[in-house]
Amino acid sequence: MRIILMGPPGAGKGTQARVLAERLEAPHISTGEIFRQAIREQTELGIVAGSYMTNGALVPDDITIGIVKNRLANPDCEAGFVFDGFPRTEEQAKALDRILSERKEPLDSVVSISIDNETLIRRLSGRRTCSRCAASYNLSLNPPAQEDVCDLCGGSLFQRDDDKEETVRSRLEIYSKFTEPLLHFYQNKGLIADIDGNRDKDVVTEAILAAVHRARANAAAGRPR
């Protein structure tokens, strides 16, 4: 299964992508996590990416596309993939089309998770990340058992710069400007599955699975998705 999860920051793409990847036995590919790992390791890529991400800006297309192309070349991607956070611009989407066309691997579905902005702001500004294992918590939705301490490894929790409220609002504006037009791009290809993200995460998971399996079955039968 080859799936893209779309939606504004905080819509639950990362959570859903991890569950879907496990259920579908395909790798979860998060360009954001690739960049954050590079930032933690202070690699050349991390230094460049960090200069954009701390201000809520998008990492340039050429850098992001190169990272994705390299990642898709790994053997585990033969089982498909679940993309989280890519593509974010039309140029990235067109580049992904070219890469998959070369591999003769068409997309199965593009899932769009919708949720209102004020809920997103509350979710993101309440998010905390473990400095040791990168586990994610939310002060209102799934707080740690002990304040500022990771349940899994005991590491200290911190608020990422891109989760601070002023940066969150900037990220939402950027999403609206650059990424929302991708919905039309994929809608014209008949790939979009709209999912209401204002529900329990398990309900959202089952809705996504039903949508992607339906899309694949319709494609196999030559019917509209």
Secondary structure, 3 states (H helix, E strand, C coil): CEEEEECCCCCCHHHHHHHHHHHHCCCEEEHHHHHHHHHHCCCHHHHHHHHHHCCCCCCCHHHHHHHHHHHHCCHHHHHCEEEECCCCCHHHHHHHHHHHHHHCCCCCEEEEEECCHHHHHHHHHCEEEECCCCCEEECCCECCCECCECCCCCCEEECCHHHCHHHHHHHHHHHHHHHHHHHHHHHCCCCEEEEECCCCHHHHHHHHHHHHHHHHHHHHHCCCC
